[in-house]
């Protein structure tokens, strides 16, 4: 859609654009002569501090820019103003890394190198190793899913032994278990690494024991991510013993590891003496009532930890213990309990929230709450003067929207509100809109998958005319329709605060796209717009193209799964 006006008329006439227009266009544009005209605008884009290459093989990119040799490629990207180079999803196969090597020899300003989802493998790492050892500028290195074998990981370990600049290293989705000893023992001598991400690296208890032993003497690592490995209670026990000694680590994520109640008990014991960890994330760790009780008791007395995240574990029969910890420990600022209980009216938690007034983030997604529970929760939160983010998605808000509205009117700190799939009808939307009109702090609201319909979008549109704070609005998956898009369009022509709007999957049809185009021609604040999964006619796409020529502020435009319909279609004649 946004690129169609770049296509020469003679080429456009030959395009057979089908029902999956966005997919067909994206493929065609890679091969059409129009690519030359598009590439001519690249130099202006490259004036930013970040260079991101598209998802094409490195050699393809070299050909498009006339860069046949690695040396020429390096010269093109040796601009001394660049600080970030992203080669994410670019197929750098072994020897293709020569161009990158030449770049790193020349450029001394890059601080972030993103090589995630490339195919570096052993040959690529071996080529990069010497230059990484000598490099004095790159402090962030992402090697996610780069097919690193044990030999190449040992080479990387040698790099870390001599490089004293790399502080953030991501090795997600690489099987490093066989190279764990070489890699982890470098932590004993490395004083530079502060963040290490090892998600889904096939680590077991054996590898974690090696890591735990190294961390006993490490004084620099602050953040450690171990999501989605095979760590059970034995490995967590070894790590817990280390936490009794190591007070440097502040951020630990053990989510998606099956260490269960036994591991939770060992962590609880460590928390009674550890005064370093501030963020501890334990999602989907198969922890049940006994483990939650142990952890809740530890949270009562550990005044350093600020985050309590038990998402995906079973808190159904121990919510009272969690509530007691929340009452006692006023330093807890983040409480996340996604999908770990099912209580229509969580009275113990509501009572705790009335006492703990320092909470900044509350996430109760998929907690089985009914309108009565939502109302009680909103009333309890009115006493909180610090809450910044509230997630109630996939609960039955229903008539509880009235109390939520009153909370919005009174809150001076709430910036993010998530109400996805909350069964809010037009009456509830009217109440929420009233609260948004008076809110001076809310910047983001997500209303995906509710039953807003025409009446609801009209009340939201009135709110958009008045709000001065709302910047992000997600209305996807509702039933706005053509008439609703007319009301929304009129509001967008007046609104001066909204920067991100998602109206995908809303039955905009033909007239809806035209009305939205009228708004885009006038609106000067929206930078991100998503109209995916709608049915639009040729007339609608032409109107959108005209608007995009006029609009100077839109930076990201999403239109996936757009279905073209004819002007005579019954769908196009519906209102």
KAFENPE-V449781 format. One record per helix or strand. SS is the DSSP state (~ for helix, > for strand). FROM is the first residue (numbers start at 0). TO is the last residue. If there is no record, write none. Layout:
ss: (SS | SS)
from: (FROM | FROM)
to: (TO | TO)
//
This chain:
ss: (~ | ~ | ~ | ~ | ~ | > | ~ | ~ | > | > | ~ | > | > | ~ | > | ~ | > | ~ | > | ~ | > | ~ | > | ~ | > | ~ | > | ~ | > | ~ | > | ~ | > | ~ | > | ~ | > | ~ | > | ~ | > | ~ | > | > | ~ | > | > | ~)
from: (3 | 8 | 20 | 33 | 41 | 49 | 57 | 69 | 83 | 92 | 93 | 111 | 118 | 120 | 139 | 149 | 167 | 176 | 194 | 204 | 222 | 232 | 250 | 259 | 278 | 288 | 306 | 318 | 333 | 346 | 360 | 370 | 388 | 397 | 415 | 425 | 443 | 452 | 471 | 480 | 499 | 508 | 527 | 534 | 537 | 555 | 562 | 569)
to: (5 | 11 | 28 | 38 | 44 | 51 | 63 | 75 | 85 | 92 | 105 | 113 | 118 | 133 | 141 | 161 | 169 | 187 | 196 | 214 | 224 | 242 | 252 | 270 | 280 | 300 | 308 | 327 | 335 | 354 | 362 | 380 | 390 | 409 | 417 | 437 | 445 | 465 | 473 | 491 | 501 | 521 | 529 | 536 | 549 | 557 | 564 | 572)
//
